[in-house]
Amino acid sequence: MTERVLLLTLSVDDPPRGGVALRSLEIAAILADRGPLGVVTLRSPLTRPTLPGVTWYEPDAAVALVELLDPARDPSWLQDDEWDPSVAYLTDGLRRHVAAAVADFSPDVVVLDQLFLASYLEVLTADGARSVLNEHNVEADLQEELAARASLPPERVLRSRFAARTARLELAVVTAASQVWMCSAGDQARIAARYGRTEGVFVIPNALSLPPERPQRPARATNEVRLVFPGDFSYPPNREAASIIIDEMVQKLRQRLAAFEVVLAGRYPSSDMMEAHHSMPEVRVIGPVVDMAPVLAEADMMVAPLQAGSGSRFKLLEAFAAGLPVVATHKAAEGLAVEDGTHLLLADEVDDMVEAVVALAADPPRARALADAGWQLVKDRYSWHTVSRQVADALASR
């Protein structure tokens, strides 16, 4: 008999907005395809996905989660030694909302869609349901990295203390959960090294829903090379990568390409990005983007000069699925089973990235070969169809 699964998530939207939302949609869609699924959200979705057979539990507008504390800017949480990041997502009204969903659905398994929803774990498992923590990153590692890269000492201190609180929370939840799902084998190893847990930790990769055939890219009527970098620019690693493109790559590309454009697409562009949009003819900033597919369809190549971050990169999978060649840093490709020169070109220094962009622009057959291999990789290893088997195997394990 197929177990009844209840998923607790911030929201599930289609089209999703950003990597977190993409993984939430992926997990919901895979779980819905295998058996009875209830989805409890803390926000009302902007555009609810069509997932047959799902029982939806959405909060009333009066109790829905609206605004969260920014711990790097508001230090009030430091006054409470017991405070942890999951408290920012907890209200009495939402606790009652989650408890009502549990009572109505009677789940056998509950899936906590991210670490920061851990305040609801006791409510979710009150009737003895098995618990699964779906991790989007090794969160403590990510917060420590963000703290180390903070430019100002006060922000560095706040982020370091927030990272310590995150590590304390993550240890507790990783230890208590029946299972933990990680994005990659690298993250699985980091969980083992950091928290000592190896049993019940499964790799459930980030994945996409793919059409049966690779999309055919239209011929361009211009010689202009159009590069794209998508992301949520409130996320510091994406904002830093955009600065590298604007401050370093554009000047060097001017010396090598006759005509090019860099499209920075996504929510919360910084003031520096908007200034570049108005002052640099090669830079175009668009966003927020409801659907990234048309933006990718108009591009010739994705560049991803990420220097920080965790998990694995949906933006690279989206580029592969769209038939785009990719030039990226090793950090940007972290967690994905890619080979340099086969699926993409890897380069960590700006000069090397520029050289790779110029080389692919001058060699369309090589660019197409990379794009073909990237699309096949997504089909073979990072499609919902493939990952659904890994989810089924994990849930079948005790």
C-alpha positions in Angstrom: 0.0 0.0 0.0 1.4 3.4 -1.0 2.0 5.7 2.0 0.2 9.0 2.4 2.8 11.8 2.3 2.3 15.3 3.6 4.7 18.0 2.3 5.2 21.2 4.3 6.6 24.1 2.1 6.6 27.8 2.0 4.8 27.7 -1.4 4.6 25.8 -4.6 4.3 27.9 -7.7 4.4 27.0 -11.4 6.3 28.6 -13.1 8.7 28.7 -10.1 10.7 31.7 -9.2 14.3 30.7 -8.3 16.1 27.6 -7.3 14.4 27.0 -4.0 11.0 27.2 -5.7 12.2 24.9 -8.5 13.2 22.2 -6.0 10.0 22.6 -4.1 8.0 22.1 -7.3 10.2 19.1 -8.3 9.6 17.3 -4.9 5.9 18.1 -5.0 5.5 16.8 -8.5 7.4 13.6 -7.9 5.5 12.8 -4.7 2.2 13.6 -6.4 3.0 11.1 -9.2 3.6 8.2 -6.8 0.6 8.3 -4.5 -1.6 10.3 -2.1 -0.1 13.7 -1.4 -1.1 16.6 0.8 0.7 19.9 0.4 0.6 22.4 3.2 1.9 25.9 2.3 2.6 28.9 4.5 1.9 31.3 1.7 -0.8 31.2 -0.9 0.9 30.3 -4.3 0.8 33.0 -7.0 0.1 30.3 -9.6 -0.7 26.9 -8.2 0.7 24.1 -10.3 -1.6 21.4 -11.9 -0.7 18.3 -9.9 -3.5 15.7 -10.1 -4.7 14.1 -6.9 -3.1 16.6 -4.5 -4.9 17.8 -1.4 -4.0 21.4 -0.9 -3.9 23.2 2.4 -3.3 26.9 2.0 -3.5 29.5 4.8 -6.1 32.2 5.0 -4.8 35.6 4.0 -5.0 36.7 7.7 -2.5 34.1 8.8 -0.3 33.6 5.7 3.4 34.2 6.1 4.2 37.6 4.6 7.5 39.1 5.7 10.6 37.5 7.4 13.3 38.9 9.6 16.6 39.6 7.8 19.0 38.3 10.5 22.0 40.0 8.8 20.4 43.4 9.2 18.1 43.1 12.2 20.2 41.9 15.2 17.2 41.7 17.6 17.4 37.9 17.6 20.8 38.0 19.4 19.0 38.9 22.6 17.4 35.4 22.8 19.9 32.6 23.3 17.3 30.0 22.3 16.4 31.7 19.0 17.0 29.7 15.9 16.3 30.6 12.2 13.2 28.5 12.0 11.4 30.7 14.6 11.2 33.4 11.8 8.7 31.2 9.9 6.5 30.3 12.9 3.3 32.0 14.0 0.5 30.7 16.2 -2.0 31.0 13.3 0.2 29.0 11.0 0.9 26.4 13.7 -2.9 25.9 13.9 -3.1 25.7 10.1 -0.4 23.0 9.9 -2.0 21.0 12.8 -5.4 21.1 11.1 -3.8 19.8 7.8 -2.2 16.9 9.7 -5.5 16.0 11.4 -7.3 16.0 8.2 -4.8 14.2 6.0 -3.4 11.6 8.5 0.0 11.2 6.9 2.3 8.2 7.1 5.3 10.3 6.1 5.8 14.1 6.4 8.4 15.9 4.3 9.8 19.2 5.6 10.7 21.1 2.5 13.6 23.0 4.0 15.5 23.2 7.3 14.0 26.6 8.2 10.6 25.1 8.6 11.8 22.9 11.5 9.6 24.7 14.1 6.7 22.7 12.7 8.3 19.3 12.9 6.7 18.4 16.3 3.3 19.3 15.0 3.8 17.3 11.8 4.9 14.1 13.6 2.5 14.3 16.6 0.7 11.2 15.4 3.8 9.2 14.7 4.5 9.9 11.0 8.0 9.3 9.7 9.8 12.6 8.9 12.0 13.5 6.0 14.1 16.7 5.9 14.5 17.8 2.3 17.7 19.9 2.3 18.3 22.5 -0.4 21.9 23.0 0.8 24.1 22.1 3.8 22.7 25.2 5.4 25.3 25.8 8.0 28.1 25.5 5.4 26.4 28.0 3.2 25.8 30.5 6.0 29.5 30.2 7.1 30.6 30.8 3.6 28.4 33.9 3.3 29.8 35.2 6.6 33.3 34.8 5.4 32.6 36.7 2.2 30.7 39.6 3.9 32.4 42.8 3.0 31.7 44.8 6.2 32.8 43.7 9.7 29.4 44.2 11.4 27.7 42.1 8.7 30.4 39.5 9.0 29.8 39.2 12.8 26.0 38.9 12.4 26.3 36.3 9.7 28.8 34.3 11.7 26.5 34.2 14.7 23.6 33.4 12.4 25.6 30.5 10.9 26.3 29.2 14.4 22.6 29.2 15.2 21.9 27.5 11.9 24.4 24.8 12.6 22.8 24.1 16.0 19.4 23.8 14.3 20.7 21.7 11.5 22.4 19.2 13.9 19.1 18.8 15.8 16.9 18.2 12.7 19.4 16.0 10.8 19.7 13.9 13.9 15.9 13.7 14.6 14.6 13.2 11.1 13.8 9.6 9.8 15.5 10.5 6.5 17.5 13.4 5.0 17.5 14.2 1.3 20.5 16.0 -0.1 21.0 17.6 -3.6 24.3 15.9 -4.3 26.8 13.3 -3.2 29.1 16.1 -2.1 26.4 17.5 0.2 25.7 14.0 1.5 29.4 13.7 2.4 29.4 17.1 4.1 26.4 16.0 6.3 28.4 12.9 7.3 31.5 14.9 8.1 29.7 17.7 9.9 27.0 15.8 11.9 28.2 12.2 11.8 25.1 10.9 10.1 25.4 8.4 7.3 22.4 6.1 7.6 19.2 7.4 6.1 20.8 10.2 4.1 19.8 9.9 0.4 20.9 11.9 -2.7 17.8 13.3 -4.4 19.3 15.6 -7.1 17.8 18.8 -8.3 15.9 17.9 -11.5 13.7 19.4 -14.2 10.6 18.4 -16.2 11.9 17.8 -19.7 10.0 17.7 -23.1 10.5 14.5 -25.1 12.9 16.1 -27.5 15.6 18.7 -27.2 14.2 22.1 -28.2 15.4 23.4 -31.6 17.0 26.8 -31.2 16.1 29.3 -33.9 18.7 30.8 -36.2 19.8 34.3 -35.2 19.6 37.1 -37.8 22.5 39.0 -36.1 26.1 38.4 -35.3 25.6 39.7 -31.8 26.6 37.2 -29.1 23.9 37.2 -26.4 25.0 35.9 -23.0 22.7 35.3 -20.0 23.1 35.0 -16.3 19.9 34.3 -14.4 19.3 34.4 -10.6 17.7 35.9 -7.6 19.9 38.8 -7.0 19.0 39.2 -3.3 21.2 36.1 -2.9 24.8 37.3 -2.3 26.6 34.8 -4.5 24.4 35.7 -7.5 24.9 39.4 -6.8 28.6 39.0 -6.6 28.6 37.0 -9.9 26.7 39.8 -11.6 29.3 42.3 -10.3 32.1 40.2 -11.8 30.3 40.2 -15.2 29.7 44.0 -15.1 33.0 45.2 -13.6 35.4 42.7 -15.2 34.0 40.6 -18.0 32.3 43.3 -20.1 35.4 45.3 -20.5 37.5 42.3 -21.6 34.7 41.1 -24.0 34.7 44.5 -25.6 38.2 43.9 -26.8 37.4 40.5 -28.2 33.9 40.5 -29.6 32.5 42.8 -32.3 29.0 42.8 -30.8 27.6 41.2 -27.6 25.0 41.7 -24.9 24.8 40.3 -21.4 21.3 39.8 -20.0 21.0 39.7 -16.2 17.6 38.2 -15.5 15.9 37.8 -12.2 14.4 39.3 -9.0 15.9 42.0 -6.9 18.6 43.5 -9.1 21.0 45.7 -7.2 21.4 49.4 -7.7 24.8 48.7 -9.3 23.1 46.4 -11.8 20.5 49.0 -12.6 23.2 51.7 -13.0 25.0 49.4 -15.5 21.8 48.7 -17.3 21.4 52.5 -18.0 25.1 53.3 -18.6 26.5 50.3 -20.4 25.0 49.5 -23.7 26.1 45.8 -23.5 24.3 45.2 -20.2 20.5 44.5 -20.0 18.8 43.9 -16.7 15.4 42.3 -16.7 13.3 41.0 -13.9 11.5 39.8 -12.0 11.0 37.1 -14.6 7.8 35.0 -14.4 9.1 32.4 -16.9 12.8 32.1 -17.6 12.3 29.9 -20.7 11.8 32.8 -23.2 14.9 34.5 -21.8 17.0 31.4 -22.3 15.5 30.8 -25.8 16.8 34.2 -26.9 20.4 33.6 -25.6 23.4 32.1 -27.2 25.3 31.1 -24.1 25.0 31.0 -20.3 27.9 32.4 -18.2 28.0 31.6 -14.5 31.0 33.2 -12.7 29.8 32.1 -9.2 32.4 32.2 -6.5 30.2 31.0 -3.6 27.1 29.0 -2.8 26.0 25.5 -2.0 23.8 22.7 -3.2 23.7 22.3 -7.0 22.8 24.8 -9.6 19.4 24.8 -11.2 20.5 27.6 -13.5 23.0 25.2 -15.2 20.3 22.5 -15.6 17.9 25.1 -17.1 20.6 26.1 -19.6 21.3 22.5 -20.6 17.5 21.8 -20.9 17.2 24.9 -23.1 20.0 23.7 -25.4 22.4 26.4 -24.3 26.2 26.0 -24.1 27.6 27.0 -20.7 30.7 28.6 -19.4 31.0 28.4 -15.6 33.3 28.2 -12.7 33.9 25.0 -10.8 31.8 26.4 -7.9 28.9 27.1 -10.3 29.0 23.5 -11.5 29.4 22.0 -8.0 27.2 19.0 -7.3 26.5 18.2 -10.9 28.0 15.2 -12.8 29.5 17.4 -15.5 32.8 17.0 -17.4 34.8 20.0 -18.6 34.9 20.0 -22.4 32.1 17.5 -22.7 29.0 19.2 -21.1 30.4 22.7 -20.6 33.6 24.7 -20.3 34.9 25.3 -16.8 37.0 28.4 -16.0 37.6 30.1 -12.6 39.5 33.2 -13.7 37.8 36.0 -15.5 40.4 35.9 -18.4 39.8 32.2 -18.8 36.0 32.7 -18.9 36.3 35.4 -21.5 38.6 33.2 -23.6 36.0 30.3 -23.4 33.2 32.6 -24.4 35.1 33.9 -27.4 36.1 30.4 -28.4 32.6 29.1 -28.4 31.3 32.2 -30.2 33.8 31.5 -33.0 33.1 27.7 -33.1 29.3 27.0 -33.5 29.8 23.3 -34.0 31.6 23.0 -30.7 29.0 25.1 -29.0 26.3 22.8 -30.3 28.2 19.7 -29.2 28.4 21.0 -25.7 24.7 21.9 -25.7 23.8 18.4 -27.0 25.8 16.7 -24.3 24.3 19.0 -21.6 20.7 18.2 -22.7 21.4 14.5 -22.7 22.9 14.7 -19.2 19.7 16.4 -17.9 17.6 13.7 -19.6 19.7 10.8 -18.2 20.4 12.0 -14.7 18.4 15.2 -13.8 14.9 14.7 -15.1 11.9 14.2 -12.9 11.4 10.8 -14.4 14.9 9.6 -13.3 14.8 11.2 -9.9 11.3 9.9 -9.1 12.9 6.4 -8.9 15.4 7.7 -6.3 12.6 9.2 -4.3 10.6 5.9 -4.4 13.7 4.0 -3.3 14.3 6.4 -0.4 10.8 6.2 0.9 10.8 2.4 0.6 13.9 2.3 2.9 13.4 2.0 6.6 
